[in-house]
Amino acid sequence: MHPRTTMPTPTDTSVAVGISRRSRHLLVVVVLAWVALVAVRTWVVDWFVVPSGSMEPLLRPGERILVDKTTQGVRRGEVVVFDGTGTFDTGGGPPLPVRLLGRAFGASPGHHLVKRVVGVGGDHVRCCDDQGRLTVDGRPLDEPYLHAGDTPSEVRFDVVVPPGRLWVLGDHRSRSADSRSRLGSPGGGLLPERDVTGRVIRVLWPPGHWRAVAARPDPTTPGGTR
């Protein structure tokens, strides 16, 4: 006797075709969602992890922050994320394959830091006046956001910010490596404005830390803009 061969029934074939179609549809949905995520993070908003305590008490290490990439121009008083590669880079970082894999899943490349903009192009920023305050164009800055116990700066400086550059400082001045730390380096601690990723607008994580991050109105010019 010959073994009987079981032929697939029309019902079996229909089920297989249905599963195959559903798999293709699911794959298309996943790919489209990934493309949308990368597009949003590239041109609209992005999120980052606060890397240190240099912006305390406003931002704490490990918090996830949302960054608006659509705003044109940078104003004094804004808290920004920027790519410090080449100007504020401290070296190290993950290996290239890890960075490429992260980029494939929507992570932003570069060495990102977060600081507050104190001076924009054309500003004369100086530390300090007779009362120990920073001045911009001769006008003292009111800085209630400074970390408790910190002075505006233990480092003296007198800088005229060129067009297209920024002078950035951390709110926790005694723990912040910022423009002051690069005074003797190429570029003099002045951040190219083109390296700014965007403006910090909200803390997203962890639960209970959800809050808006508003720009500090610039106390040196009417309306807070230049």
N, C-alpha and C positions, 0 to 999 in steps of 0.2 A: 504494500500500500504506500502511496505517496503522501507525504505530509500536506495537509491542507494549507493553502496560502490565504491569509486574511487580507482582503483588499479594503482600503479606506472607504468608508461610506461617504456619501455627499455631506452628511452632517458633520463628520470628522473634518473634512476639508474646509467647510464653512467656518468651523470653530478656529482652525489654525489660521485661516486668512484673517478672521476678526482679531485674533490676538496679535498677529503681525502688524495690522493696521493701527491697533491701539499703541503698540510699541513705537511705531514710527511717529505717531502723533505726540506721544509723551516725549520722545527725543526732540522733536521740533519745539515743543513748549519749553523744555529745559534749555535748549540752545538760545531761543529768543529771550528767555528770562536772563540768561547770562550776558547776552549782548546788551540788553537794556540796563543791567546793573553796571557793566563797565562804562557804558555811555553816560549814565547819571553820575558816576563817580569821577568821570573825566571832565565833564563840562558843567555840571549843575551843583551838586553837593557831594561832600566826601566826609569820612569819619576817621578819626585818629585816636591813638592812645596818648594821654599826657605822659611824657617820658620821665619827668622829674618834678621836684618840688619848687622849681624856680618861679612858678606863677602862683604860689600859695599867697593868700588864702582863697583867691578866686578859683583856681583849678588845682586839683589834688592829683598826686601821682596815681596812674592806673585808671583814671576816669576816661570814658569815651566821649569825645566831643564832636559836634557836627559843624562842618565848615561850609560856608556859602562861597561858591566859586563864581557867581554871576555878577557880583558887585564890581563896578569899574572904579579904579583909583583907590588910593589908600589915604585914610585920614588919621591925624593925630588922635591918640586915645583909644584906637581900635586894637583889639587883641587878634593877632594873625598867626596862622601856621605858614611856615615857609620852608623851602628846601635849602638847607645849609651846606649842601655839597659844594666844596671848593671855597667857601667863605667861613662857615661855622662848623665844618666837618671835624669831628674829633677822631676820625678813623674807625676802623673796625666795621661792625655791621655784619649782617648775614652774608654767606657766600653768594656768588652770582646765581648759581642754579636755584637757590632758595628764593632769591629776589624775583627771578623770572617766573617761578611757579606761583609766587604770591601775586604777581602782576596778572597772570592768566586767570586768577580767581578774583580779580578786581582790586587788589591792594595797590596803593600808590607807591611808585618808586621814589628813591631818594632818601636823604637823611633829614627827616622833618623835625622841626622845633616849633615851640610856641612862645611868643613874647608880645609885649605891648609896644606900639609905635609911639615914640616920644618926639621924634623929629622927622620931618619930610623935606623934600628938596627945597633948598633956599633958606631953611631954618638955621639960626645960630643957637646951638645948644651948649649950655655951659654948666658946670658944677664948680662952685655953688655960690650963691649970694651970701651976704653977711649973716643971714638967718639959716644957712645950710640948705636952702632950697635950690632945686634945679631951675634954670631959667631958659626960656625960648624967646629969642629976639628981645632979651632984656626983661621979659615979664616972668615972674615966678610961677611955678606950677603948683597947683593944689593937688596933692596925691593921697587921698584918703584910702586908696586901695593897697597901700604898702603893707607888708607883713609887720605885725606888731613887734616893736623893738628895733626895726630896721631904720636906718637913715636913708635919705634919698641916694647918697652914694658916698662910699669911703674913697673912691678913686676920683681924682680931679681930672677934668677934661674941658676942652674948649674947642668945639667943632662947628664948622660951617658945612651943612649937608649939601652935597652937590645935587643937581637935578637928576631924577631917576634913582636916587638912593634913599635909604631910610636909616634912622638911628633907633635901635630897638633895645629895650631893657625888660628884665623880669620884675615882677612885683615883689618877689622875695629877694631883694637886692643883695643880701649877704650870702645867698646861695645860688645866684644866677651867673652863669657864663654867658655874657651878652656882648653888645657892641663895645663896652668898656674893656672887655678881656682881649679884644683884637686890635687895640689901639696901635700896637707896634707891628702888626702883621700887614701883609699886602692888602690894600683896600681899607685899612684903618678901622675895621669894625663896621663899615658902612655896607648895609645889605642892599643889593640890587633889587629894585622894586619888581622886576620881572620874575624874581624867585619866590614871590609871595604866592602861595597856593590859594588862600582865601581867608575870609574873616570868620572867626569863631562866633557862632550864634546860639549854641545850646549845648548843655551837658546831657548826654543820652543815657549813660550807664555809670555806676550800678543803680539798681532800683533805690528810690528814695533820694537820689542826687539829681533827678531830672529838673532842670531849671534853665532859664534863658540867660544868655551872656550879652549884656548890652554894652555898646561902646561908651566909654567915659566921655561926656561932652568936653571938647577942648576948651580949657579955661582961658586960653591966651588970645582967641579970636572970636568975634561974634558969630554965633551959629555953629561953631565947632568945625569949620572947614577952612581950607586954605586955597 
